Amino acid sequence: MTFHGTWITAAIVFGSIAIATGSATAQKRYAPGISDNEIKIGQTMPYSGPVSAWGTIGRAELAYIRMINDRGGINGRKINLISLDDAYTPPKTVEQTRKLVEQDGVAFVFGGLGTAANLAVRKYLNDRQVPQLFLLSGSEQFNDPEHFPWSIGIIPTYLLDGQTHARYILTHNPNAKIAILYQNDDYGKAHVRGLKDGLGERAKELVVRELSYEVSDPTIESQMVALKASGANTLYIAAGPKFAAQAIRKVSELAWRPMQFLTYTSQSISGVLEPAGLENAIGILSGGFAKDPTDPRWKDDPDMKEYFEWVQKYNPNSNERDTYVAAGYQYAAALVLLLRECGDDLSRENIMRRATSLHGFTIPLLLPGITLNTSPTDYQPIKQLRETRFNGKYWEGLEGDTH
């Protein structure tokens, strides 16, 4: 799928049959950008730049919104999702977000991707009391209702990612010598903190080398050579898609055989593992909280059947087995379910009130037993990750995610 220009607006078509919720006599309350006919939402996504593989999520969200509009929208209101390219550069995120709020007049921003990008616009949005809803960053900085009550994420924290792998290492490889490759920003550093936190007092003993890279770097080959030379037998790759693929391939080229851990944000088979070489990725471990469309265990699962039907009809140019496509489907579904719960009170205050009072909230494709839970003092919706291993074809669960 090719994008021309810097913005895309979701399909405007919507049915004439409204789905009634709440009291018919309830007073309607609308945020700017919302009317009886429309819910206007903004978003920034890296459709270009070094992590453009993540732009697949935004394309999937737009496709999901098209489906919802074809089915009548949200209580008769069409969703107009304006998704702008920020190329994963914070200054561009600021520019595009200001455009969305000040020129396009969106009710809120949804699902903006990237830690640095979301941090760059957080104060701006909070100062204007514009919800920064279900943003895509696992930084624990976005669970700060006291200082930034209008910003809430959706995915597990990167801290939890590191802690999950640390627990596995201590159980299965307690004498590990760990090397770490990480992105030199808040995204990468949070993973490192999580791993060391999970290792506890043993972190100083077990971590033998850690090296970073810049998003603008062309390659991480020198870092990988140095990490192997450290004598490590365990590798944690806290990297975005492009560099994760490079790292996995370089490990193979170096004939290095460490136990490998990969952040869940880079576990896409088509976006990362195939470019790295599937044979090179066999045995890699990663965290999971959602059903993997490549896993045959879920082929008869009702959620997965609906997902595949949606791909065929609304996102046919995408790879249905790509976890980034499934992720976009899942996050857009979370948005739609939340908006439905708001009824006719679509004020910014009520949208945030609902988002910060989720209890056992279920969205499509979550692993059994995982739900979204928030409170006015806890803005972290998903608090679980389960260890998975790539077997050459799909990610297989290692604990607690069976039927």
C-alpha positions in Angstrom: 0.0 0.0 0.0 1.5 3.4 -1.0 0.8 6.7 0.7 0.9 9.9 -1.3 1.4 13.1 0.7 1.5 13.3 4.5 -2.0 12.5 5.6 -4.7 10.0 5.1 -8.3 10.3 6.2 -10.3 7.3 7.1 -13.3 6.4 4.9 -16.3 8.7 5.5 -19.0 6.3 4.5 -21.4 5.4 7.3 -24.8 3.7 7.5 -28.1 5.3 8.4 -29.0 2.9 11.2 -27.8 4.3 14.6 -27.1 2.0 17.4 -28.8 3.4 20.5 -27.0 3.4 23.8 -27.9 5.0 27.1 -31.0 7.0 27.7 -32.7 8.5 24.6 -33.3 11.7 26.7 -29.7 12.0 28.0 -28.2 15.3 27.2 -25.6 15.2 24.5 -22.1 16.6 25.4 -19.6 17.0 22.6 -15.9 17.8 22.5 -14.6 20.0 19.7 -14.6 18.0 16.5 -17.6 15.9 17.5 -21.2 16.3 16.3 -24.3 14.2 15.7 -22.6 13.0 12.5 -18.9 12.9 13.1 -16.1 12.1 15.6 -12.9 13.7 14.3 -9.7 12.2 15.7 -6.1 12.9 15.1 -3.0 10.7 15.0 0.7 10.7 14.1 2.4 7.6 12.7 5.9 6.9 11.3 4.8 6.1 7.7 8.3 7.1 6.6 11.7 7.1 8.2 13.8 4.5 10.0 10.9 2.7 11.8 8.4 2.9 8.9 7.5 -0.8 9.6 5.5 0.4 12.5 3.4 2.5 10.1 1.6 -0.8 9.3 -0.2 -0.3 12.6 -1.7 3.1 11.5 -2.8 1.6 8.1 -4.6 -1.2 9.9 -6.3 1.3 12.3 -7.6 3.3 9.3 -8.9 0.1 7.7 -10.6 -0.9 11.0 -12.3 2.5 11.1 -13.6 2.0 7.5 -15.3 -1.2 8.7 -16.9 0.6 11.7 -18.1 3.4 9.5 -19.6 0.9 7.0 -21.5 -0.6 9.9 -23.0 2.7 11.0 -20.2 4.3 13.0 -20.4 5.0 16.7 -24.1 5.4 17.5 -24.6 6.9 14.0 -21.5 9.1 14.1 -18.9 8.4 11.5 -15.2 8.3 12.7 -12.9 10.6 10.8 -9.4 9.5 11.7 -6.8 11.9 10.3 -3.5 10.1 10.4 -0.4 12.1 9.6 3.2 11.0 9.0 5.8 12.2 11.5 8.7 10.0 10.3 9.5 9.1 14.0 11.0 12.6 14.5 9.7 14.5 17.5 9.9 18.0 15.9 7.7 16.7 13.1 5.3 15.1 15.7 5.0 18.6 17.3 4.2 20.2 14.0 1.7 17.6 12.9 0.0 17.5 16.3 -0.4 21.3 16.4 -2.0 21.1 12.9 -4.4 18.4 14.1 -5.5 20.4 17.1 -5.4 24.0 15.8 -6.3 23.6 12.2 -8.2 20.3 11.8 -10.0 20.7 15.2 -9.8 17.1 16.4 -11.5 16.0 19.6 -8.4 14.1 20.7 -5.3 12.3 19.5 -5.3 8.6 19.4 -2.5 6.0 19.2 0.5 8.2 18.4 3.5 6.0 18.1 6.9 6.4 19.8 8.2 7.4 23.3 10.1 10.5 22.2 7.3 11.6 19.8 4.6 11.3 22.5 6.8 13.0 25.1 7.3 15.9 22.7 3.6 16.7 22.5 2.5 15.6 26.0 2.7 19.0 27.7 1.1 20.8 24.7 -1.9 18.4 24.8 -2.3 18.4 28.6 -2.1 22.2 28.7 -5.1 22.3 26.3 -6.9 19.4 28.0 -6.8 17.4 24.7 -6.8 13.6 25.5 -3.7 11.8 24.3 -5.5 8.5 24.2 -4.1 4.9 24.0 -0.7 6.2 22.9 1.7 3.6 21.7 4.7 3.8 24.0 5.6 1.4 26.8 7.4 4.1 28.8 6.3 4.2 32.4 6.4 8.0 32.1 2.9 7.9 30.6 1.5 6.5 33.8 1.6 9.9 35.5 -2.0 11.0 36.2 -0.9 13.5 38.8 1.1 15.6 36.4 -0.3 14.6 33.0 -4.0 13.5 33.5 -4.8 13.7 29.8 -2.2 11.2 28.6 -2.8 7.4 28.7 -1.1 4.5 26.9 -2.3 1.0 26.2 0.6 -1.4 25.7 2.6 -3.1 28.4 5.6 -1.1 29.7 9.1 -1.6 28.4 10.0 -2.0 32.1 7.8 -5.0 32.2 9.3 -6.4 29.0 12.8 -6.4 30.6 11.5 -7.7 33.9 9.7 -10.6 32.2 12.9 -11.7 30.4 14.9 -11.3 33.6 12.6 -13.7 35.4 13.1 -16.2 32.6 16.8 -15.9 32.7 17.1 -16.3 36.4 15.0 -19.5 36.2 16.4 -21.1 33.1 19.9 -19.6 32.7 21.0 -18.4 36.2 24.7 -18.2 35.2 24.0 -16.2 32.1 26.5 -13.6 30.8 24.2 -11.0 29.3 24.9 -8.5 26.5 22.4 -5.8 25.7 21.8 -3.9 22.5 19.5 -0.9 23.0 18.2 2.2 21.2 19.8 5.3 22.7 16.6 7.0 23.9 13.9 6.6 26.4 12.5 3.6 24.5 15.7 1.6 24.7 16.8 2.7 28.2 13.5 1.7 29.7 14.0 -1.9 28.5 17.5 -1.9 30.0 16.1 -0.6 33.4 13.5 -3.3 33.3 16.0 -6.1 32.7 18.3 -4.9 35.5 15.4 -4.4 37.9 14.3 -7.9 37.2 17.7 -9.3 37.8 18.0 -7.4 41.1 21.3 -7.7 42.9 22.6 -10.1 40.3 22.5 -7.5 37.5 26.0 -6.2 38.1 27.3 -9.8 38.0 25.3 -11.0 35.0 25.3 -8.1 32.6 28.7 -8.1 30.9 28.3 -5.5 28.2 25.7 -3.0 26.9 25.9 -1.0 23.8 23.5 1.5 22.2 22.8 2.8 18.7 21.2 5.9 17.3 18.1 5.7 15.2 20.0 7.6 12.5 22.8 5.0 12.4 23.0 3.0 9.1 24.0 -0.2 10.8 24.8 -1.8 14.2 27.4 -4.2 12.9 30.3 -2.9 15.1 28.1 -3.1 18.2 27.3 -6.7 17.5 30.9 -7.6 17.0 31.8 -6.0 20.3 28.9 -7.7 22.1 30.0 -11.1 20.9 33.6 -10.3 22.0 32.3 -9.7 25.5 31.9 -13.5 26.0 28.2 -13.2 26.5 26.0 -16.2 26.1 22.7 -14.3 26.3 21.6 -11.3 24.2 18.7 -8.8 24.9 17.8 -6.9 21.7 15.9 -3.8 22.8 15.7 -2.3 19.3 13.2 -1.1 16.7 12.3 -3.3 13.7 15.1 -2.3 11.3 17.9 -2.7 13.9 16.4 -5.8 15.4 16.5 -7.5 12.0 20.1 -6.4 11.5 21.1 -7.7 15.0 19.5 -11.1 14.5 21.1 -11.5 11.1 24.5 -10.4 12.4 24.4 -12.9 15.3 24.1 -15.6 12.7 26.9 -14.2 10.5 29.2 -14.2 13.5 28.4 -17.8 14.3 27.4 -16.6 17.7 24.8 -18.8 19.6 23.5 -16.8 22.6 20.1 -17.2 24.1 18.3 -14.3 22.5 15.5 -12.1 23.8 13.7 -9.6 21.6 11.4 -6.8 22.7 7.8 -7.4 22.0 7.6 -4.3 19.9 9.9 -5.9 17.2 8.5 -9.4 17.1 6.7 -9.0 13.7 7.5 -12.0 11.6 7.1 -10.2 8.2 8.5 -6.9 9.4 11.5 -8.2 11.4 12.1 -11.9 11.4 11.7 -12.5 7.6 14.2 -9.7 6.8 16.6 -11.2 9.4 16.1 -14.7 7.9 13.6 -17.0 9.6 16.2 -19.7 10.1 18.3 -17.1 12.1 15.4 -16.3 14.4 14.6 -19.9 15.6 14.6 -20.0 19.3 14.4 -16.3 20.0 12.3 -15.4 23.0 9.9 -12.5 23.3 7.0 -11.3 25.4 3.4 -11.6 24.4 0.0 -10.3 25.4 -2.0 -10.9 22.2 -2.9 -13.9 20.1 -0.5 -14.3 17.2 -2.2 -14.7 13.8 0.6 -17.1 12.8 -0.1 -19.5 15.7 -2.2 -22.5 14.6 -3.7 -22.7 18.1 -5.9 -19.8 17.4 -7.2 -20.8 13.9 -10.6 -21.7 15.2 -10.7 -18.8 17.7 -13.8 -16.5 17.1 -11.6 -13.4 17.5 -9.1 -14.6 15.0 -11.8 -15.7 12.5 -13.2 -12.2 12.6 -9.8 -10.7 12.3 -9.0 -12.7 9.1 -12.4 -11.8 7.6 -11.6 -8.1 8.3 -8.2 -8.3 6.6 -9.7 -9.9 3.5 -12.4 -7.3 3.2 -10.9 -4.1 4.5 -7.1 -4.5 4.5 -6.4 -6.9 1.6 -3.0 -5.4 0.6 -1.6 -6.2 4.1 0.0 -9.4 5.4 -2.7 -11.0 7.6 0.0 -12.9 9.5 1.8 -9.7 10.5 1.5 -8.9 14.2 1.6 -5.2 13.4 -1.5 -5.5 11.3 -3.2 -7.4 14.2 -2.0 -4.8 16.6 -3.6 -2.0 14.6 -6.9 -4.0 14.5 -6.7 -4.5 18.3 -6.0 -0.9 19.3 -8.6 0.5 16.9 -11.1 -1.9 18.4 -10.2 -0.7 21.9 -10.9 2.9 20.8 -14.3 2.0 19.3 -15.4 0.0 22.4 -14.4 2.9 24.6 -16.3 5.4 22.5 -19.4 3.2 22.5 -19.3 3.2 26.3 -19.3 7.0 26.3 -22.8 7.1 24.8 -23.9 10.6 24.0 -21.4 12.2 26.4 -18.5 12.6 24.1 -16.9 15.4 26.0 -13.1 15.2 26.5 -13.7 14.9 30.2 -15.9 11.8 29.9 -13.7 10.1 27.3 -10.8 10.4 29.8 -13.0 9.4 32.7 -14.0 6.2 30.9 -10.5 5.5 29.7 -9.2 5.7 33.3 -11.9 3.5 34.9 -11.5 0.3 32.9 -12.2 -2.9 34.9 -11.8 -6.2 33.2 -12.1 -4.4 29.8 -11.8 -6.9 27.0 -10.6 -6.1 23.5 -10.2 -8.5 20.5 -7.1 -10.8 20.3 -5.9 -10.5 23.9 -4.5 -13.7 25.4 -6.9 -15.5 27.7 -6.9 -14.0 31.2 -5.5 -10.6 30.1 -7.8 -7.6 30.3 -7.4 -3.8 30.4 -7.6 -2.3 33.9 -7.1 1.3 34.9 -8.1 3.7 37.6 -7.7 7.5 38.2 -4.4 6.7 39.9 -3.2 4.0 37.6 -3.0 4.7 33.8 -1.4 1.5 32.8 -4.0 -0.7 31.1 -2.2 -3.9 30.3 0.0 -5.2 33.1 0.9 -8.7 31.9 3.4 -10.2 29.4 4.0 -13.9 28.8 7.2 -15.5 27.5 7.0 -16.8 23.9 9.5 -18.5 21.6 9.8 -18.4 17.8 9.9 -21.9 16.4 10.7 -21.0 12.8 7.1 -20.6 11.8 5.3 -18.8 14.7 5.6 -17.6 18.2 4.6 -20.4 20.7 3.5 -19.7 24.2 5.7 -21.1 27.0 3.5 -20.3 30.0 -0.1 -19.7 30.8 -1.6 -18.7 27.5 -3.3 -21.9 26.4 -7.0 -22.3 25.9 
